[in-house]
Amino acid sequence: MIKNAKQSGPKGMRKARLTKQRDVRIHAELWHSANCLLRAGQQHPRGSAHQFRASLVFRAFALEAFLNWMGQHLIAHWNYLERLKPIEKLTLVAGLTHVSIDYGARPWQIVRELFAFRNYLAHGKQENLAHEKSEERSDFLDEKLGEQLETNWEQFGTEANAIRALRDVEIIARTLYEAADMRHKSAGPYAPFAFGFQAHEAQLEQPQD
């Protein structure tokens, strides 16, 4: 929108002052990244394990960022609590919104697994795997010899777990969001992982004599 528009004077084009404001919701950006990575893995099966692992990591990032976003609206000085572990943040936000957590059942079960996976990859270290088992001789013995041993984090980074994380984290976020009645707070009437918005304006400056 341009205000006070007038014809340009003989001295040339007039200048306009631009102003912009953007509400950056990083949890929504990270959520979208996790979704894009999941879809990329599903669309291109070859090498998809890397996409699913990345999707799970970004899903963990998105959940913690979402908790920080909610915390800022629920507690005046949330910045003093940002050093809490993600599980501690979730426990605090759930307590404030009177939501019960059961880490032994879905959807809450995914939380510990997701952050353990993220933390292990963030602080990865070498592992030496060993396996021994009695097998009957068969035509499939050579095939079994060729099966690669996998770490716990490799076994977790699957399409099935990436889909489960998407569904369960979304349920958790919606449950907390609705319990906090965020639609009537300064967060605005947006879904948990909706993007922010940008407002802009251009205003013509007064010409100098």
Number of C-alpha atoms within 10 A of each C-alpha: 6 11 11 8 11 9 8 11 9 6 9 8 10 15 13 15 10 11 10 9 10 10 10 12 16 17 24 20 18 22 24 19 17 27 19 14 21 24 17 15 22 15 10 10 11 9 9 20 18 15 24 27 26 20 32 29 22 23 27 28 20 23 25 20 20 23 22 21 17 20 21 16 15 16 13 9 11 15 11 9 15 15 10 11 12 20 14 12 18 22 15 16 21 20 13 15 17 12 14 11 16 9 13 10 9 16 18 18 16 22 21 15 17 23 21 14 20 21 13 12 13 10 7 10 7 5 7 6 8 7 5 5 5 5 8 8 8 8 8 9 11 10 9 10 9 8 8 7 13 11 11 10 16 13 11 18 22 20 21 11 19 25 16 16 24 19 14 17 22 17 15 20 18 15 16 23 21 13 14 20 13 19 14 9 11 8 16 10 12 12 15 21 20 14 17 15 10 10 9 10 13 14 15 15 13 11 11 6 4
